[in-house]
Amino acid sequence: MGEFTEKAKGIANEAAGNAKQAVGKATDNERLRAEGEAQERKGEAQNLKGKVQGALGDKI
């Protein structure tokens, strides 16, 4: 996958993770909050992967 695809997936996962965290906090649902945090971290990693691919010219 290319740089843009990874960055887009990362942004989407970060947004979904933030939403889950907010709902989890509002409803006092620790499991949902934790899932949201994990999904946000996954998105951050995907975004970083996209940046690395851009820097290396999609060679990874």
Backbone as CSV, one residue per row, in Angstrom:
resi,resn,N_x,N_y,N_z,CA_x,CA_y,CA_z,C_x,C_y,C_z
1,MET,0.837,-1.184,0.000,0.000,0.000,0.000,0.876,1.239,0.000
2,GLY,0.340,2.267,-0.537,1.118,3.477,-0.668,1.041,4.377,0.546
3,GLU,1.829,5.388,0.455,1.922,6.379,1.531,0.556,6.983,1.853
4,PHE,-0.155,7.414,0.827,-1.441,8.072,1.043,-2.453,7.129,1.690
5,THR,-2.470,5.881,1.236,-3.419,4.901,1.772,-3.176,4.676,3.256
6,GLU,-1.922,4.497,3.632,-1.597,4.266,5.045,-1.959,5.482,5.901
7,LYS,-1.654,6.666,5.397,-1.981,7.876,6.155,-3.492,8.016,6.320
8,ALA,-4.242,7.727,5.258,-5.706,7.835,5.319,-6.279,6.826,6.307
9,LYS,-5.789,5.597,6.262,-6.249,4.588,7.209,-5.887,4.987,8.638
10,GLY,-4.723,5.565,8.803,-4.292,6.007,10.126,-5.185,7.103,10.676
11,ILE,-5.505,8.059,9.845,-6.375,9.163,10.284,-7.757,8.630,10.651
12,ALA,-8.271,7.704,9.847,-9.586,7.126,10.125,-9.578,6.360,11.447
13,ASN,-8.539,5.579,11.686,-8.454,4.828,12.936,-8.291,5.754,14.141
14,GLU,-7.523,6.815,13.989,-7.377,7.776,15.085,-8.717,8.415,15.420
15,ALA,-9.464,8.811,14.392,-10.765,9.445,14.614,-11.737,8.475,15.280
16,ALA,-11.788,7.247,14.786,-12.689,6.248,15.375,-12.284,5.947,16.814
17,GLY,-10.986,5.867,17.056,-10.498,5.619,18.409,-10.868,6.740,19.355
18,ASN,-10.727,7.965,18.893,-11.104,9.112,19.735,-12.591,9.099,20.053
19,ALA,-13.402,8.730,19.064,-14.853,8.665,19.284,-15.191,7.583,20.310
20,LYS,-14.564,6.421,20.176,-14.811,5.341,21.131,-14.401,5.758,22.543
21,GLN,-13.273,6.433,22.647,-12.825,6.885,23.965,-13.831,7.851,24.580
22,ALA,-14.338,8.765,23.780,-15.294,9.751,24.278,-16.581,9.078,24.751
23,VAL,-17.078,8.131,23.955,-18.299,7.422,24.347,-18.042,6.583,25.595
24,GLY,-16.887,5.938,25.632,-16.530,5.131,26.804,-16.462,5.954,28.069
25,LYS,-15.873,7.138,27.973,-15.791,8.020,29.137,-17.172,8.522,29.541
26,ALA,-17.995,8.888,28.546,-19.325,9.437,28.827,-20.245,8.400,29.463
27,THR,-20.069,7.136,29.076,-20.946,6.085,29.592,-20.284,5.270,30.702
28,ASP,-19.103,5.700,31.104,-18.339,5.004,32.143,-18.084,3.543,31.752
29,ASN,-17.756,3.332,30.473,-17.493,2.000,29.926,-15.982,1.889,29.695
30,GLU,-15.299,1.278,30.644,-13.838,1.189,30.599,-13.354,0.364,29.399
31,ARG,-14.079,-0.697,29.053,-13.677,-1.538,27.925,-13.702,-0.751,26.623
32,LEU,-14.759,0.007,26.399,-14.878,0.799,25.173,-13.813,1.894,25.133
33,ARG,-13.542,2.507,26.258,-12.501,3.530,26.323,-11.144,2.928,25.965
34,ALA,-10.869,1.735,26.508,-9.592,1.071,26.228,-9.491,0.660,24.753
35,GLU,-10.596,0.172,24.184,-10.599,-0.164,22.757,-10.298,1.072,21.915
36,GLY,-10.888,2.179,22.299,-10.656,3.424,21.577,-9.210,3.864,21.649
37,GLU,-8.624,3.706,22.822,-7.218,4.085,22.985,-6.330,3.209,22.113
38,ALA,-6.612,1.902,22.086,-5.830,0.981,21.261,-5.991,1.308,19.775
39,GLN,-7.210,1.631,19.362,-7.448,1.959,17.958,-6.760,3.265,17.583
40,GLU,-6.742,4.216,18.495,-6.041,5.474,18.229,-4.552,5.220,18.042
41,ARG,-3.970,4.378,18.890,-2.537,4.048,18.764,-2.250,3.348,17.444
42,LYS,-3.164,2.451,17.034,-3.004,1.770,15.750,-2.987,2.796,14.619
43,GLY,-3.881,3.770,14.696,-3.929,4.821,13.686,-2.661,5.641,13.651
44,GLU,-2.130,5.946,14.819,-0.875,6.703,14.876,0.257,5.918,14.223
45,ALA,0.279,4.598,14.460,1.316,3.754,13.856,1.152,3.696,12.333
46,GLN,-0.091,3.596,11.858,-0.326,3.574,10.412,0.100,4.895,9.782
47,ASN,-0.198,5.980,10.443,0.183,7.295,9.932,1.706,7.390,9.843
48,LEU,2.400,6.915,10.860,3.861,6.919,10.856,4.396,6.045,9.727
49,LYS,3.771,4.882,9.533,4.197,4.000,8.448,4.062,4.706,7.098
50,GLY,2.972,5.437,6.918,2.782,6.182,5.676,3.853,7.233,5.476
51,LYS,4.235,7.912,6.558,5.290,8.930,6.463,6.628,8.287,6.097
52,VAL,6.910,7.130,6.683,8.159,6.427,6.376,8.148,5.974,4.926
53,GLN,7.011,5.441,4.479,6.924,5.019,3.076,7.142,6.191,2.137
54,GLY,6.619,7.350,2.490,6.817,8.528,1.663,8.277,8.922,1.597
55,ALA,8.950,8.830,2.745,10.356,9.196,2.800,11.233,8.201,2.035
56,LEU,10.826,6.922,2.029,11.621,5.906,1.367,11.131,5.598,-0.039
57,GLY,10.103,6.270,-0.488,9.603,6.054,-1.836,8.823,4.764,-1.990
58,ASP,8.048,4.360,-1.006,7.210,3.153,-1.048,8.023,1.872,-1.252
59,LYS,9.259,1.829,-0.780,10.087,0.650,-0.957,9.891,-0.380,0.138
60,ILE,9.061,-0.048,1.130,8.832,-1.035,2.200,7.450,-1.615,2.091
